[in-house]
Amino acid sequence: MKRTSIIKSLLGLTQEEMGMLFGITRVQWAMFEIGQRDIPLTAKQLLADMLSNVKESESHSKESVMIAEAEKKKAQEWLKREYLTVQYKQQLLVRKISAMEKTRAECFAALETVHYLESHPEKELIPDLARMVKTRAVNSLKKNTLHHLQEMQLKKESLDILKNSLEQKMKENENEL
C-alpha cells in the first residue's frame, strides 16, 4: 500500500496510465502495487529511472510553472477581494455596535431620569409622559439586548482574526510570486 501512494504521489499517474507506460495491463500494475506480482525488468528499470529523475529534478515543465504561477495570481486576487469584504463587514459591524451601545446608554439614561422624576413628586411630572418614556426605553432595550451586542462583538473579533489571517496569507503569497 505504501508503494502505491509513494509512486502515485511522485509520478501522478493512474494505474491505467502506469500499465500503458510499462506495456502491461492495469491489473498487472495493480497487483505489483500490492506486492502480489512482479513487473518485467525493463519496466522496473524505467520506473527506477523515472523515480530517481523526479526526486532529483529541480526543473519543472513550462506548463507546470505557468499553471502554478496563474494559480498563485488567482489565489492572491481572491485573497485581496476576501480581505476587502472582511474589512467592509468589520466597518459595518463597528457602526452597528457603536449605534447599539449609544442606544442602550440613552435608554438606561431615560430610565434613570424617569426613576428620578417618579421619586420626586414635587416636580409635577406628567404620569403619561413617564409611562411613555419608560415603555419606549424598555422596548428599545428588548430590541437591543446585551446578548445581541455581545454577539456582534464576537463576530467583529472573528472578522479581526480572519483579517489577520488573510493579511498573513497575502504576504506569504507575495513572497512566492
Solvent accessible surface area in square Angstrom, and as a share of the most:
residue,aa,sasa,rsa
1,M,174,0.78
2,K,156,0.66
3,R,99,0.36
4,T,33,0.19
5,S,65,0.42
6,I,82,0.42
7,I,9,0.05
8,K,93,0.40
9,S,90,0.58
10,L,54,0.27
11,L,29,0.14
12,G,53,0.51
13,L,52,0.26
14,T,63,0.37
15,Q,58,0.26
16,E,100,0.45
17,E,76,0.34
18,M,3,0.01
19,G,1,0.01
20,M,146,0.65
21,L,75,0.37
22,F,19,0.08
23,G,68,0.66
24,I,22,0.11
25,T,79,0.46
26,R,107,0.39
27,V,81,0.47
28,Q,47,0.21
29,W,1,0.00
30,A,20,0.16
31,M,63,0.28
32,F,16,0.07
33,E,11,0.05
34,I,97,0.49
35,G,50,0.48
36,Q,126,0.56
37,R,110,0.40
38,D,89,0.46
39,I,10,0.05
40,P,69,0.43
41,L,124,0.62
42,T,103,0.60
43,A,4,0.03
44,K,76,0.32
45,Q,102,0.45
46,L,72,0.36
47,L,12,0.06
48,A,57,0.44
49,D,91,0.47
50,M,43,0.19
51,L,34,0.17
52,S,50,0.33
53,N,96,0.49
54,V,59,0.34
55,K,141,0.60
56,E,135,0.60
57,S,46,0.30
58,E,158,0.71
59,S,89,0.57
60,H,132,0.59
61,S,66,0.43
62,K,171,0.73
63,E,118,0.53
64,S,57,0.37
65,V,60,0.34
66,M,132,0.59
67,I,95,0.48
68,A,41,0.32
69,E,88,0.40
70,A,51,0.39
71,E,107,0.48
72,K,70,0.30
73,K,117,0.49
74,K,144,0.61
75,A,42,0.33
76,Q,9,0.04
77,E,96,0.43
78,W,128,0.45
79,L,11,0.06
80,K,100,0.42
81,R,141,0.51
82,E,51,0.23
83,Y,36,0.14
84,L,112,0.56
85,T,59,0.35
86,V,3,0.02
87,Q,52,0.23
88,Y,128,0.49
89,K,99,0.42
90,Q,21,0.09
91,Q,95,0.42
92,L,63,0.31
93,L,22,0.11
94,V,67,0.39
95,R,146,0.53
96,K,103,0.44
97,I,16,0.08
98,S,62,0.40
99,A,59,0.46
100,M,14,0.06
101,E,74,0.33
102,K,130,0.55
103,T,43,0.25
104,R,33,0.12
105,A,62,0.48
106,E,92,0.41
107,C,3,0.02
108,F,99,0.41
109,A,56,0.44
110,A,14,0.11
111,L,40,0.20
112,E,116,0.52
113,T,74,0.43
114,V,4,0.02
115,H,115,0.51
116,Y,101,0.38
117,L,46,0.23
118,E,89,0.40
119,S,61,0.39
120,H,62,0.28
121,P,110,0.69
122,E,116,0.52
123,K,98,0.42
124,E,153,0.69
125,L,43,0.21
126,I,110,0.56
127,P,86,0.54
128,D,89,0.46
129,L,76,0.38
130,A,6,0.05
131,R,142,0.52
132,M,125,0.56
133,V,32,0.18
134,K,86,0.36
135,T,76,0.44
136,R,131,0.48
137,A,0,0.00
138,V,54,0.31
139,N,71,0.36
140,S,22,0.14
141,L,26,0.13
142,K,140,0.59
143,K,161,0.68
144,N,29,0.15
145,T,49,0.28
146,L,93,0.46
147,H,132,0.59
148,H,73,0.33
149,L,14,0.07
150,Q,88,0.39
151,E,68,0.31
152,M,13,0.06
153,Q,60,0.27
154,L,112,0.56
155,K,106,0.45
156,K,57,0.24
157,E,95,0.43
158,S,67,0.43
159,L,25,0.12
160,D,43,0.22
161,I,121,0.61
162,L,75,0.37
163,K,46,0.19
164,N,91,0.47
165,S,54,0.35
166,L,10,0.05
167,E,54,0.24
168,Q,113,0.50
169,K,105,0.45
170,M,25,0.11
171,K,134,0.57
172,E,72,0.32
173,N,21,0.11
174,E,97,0.43
175,N,129,0.66
176,E,103,0.46
177,L,101,0.50
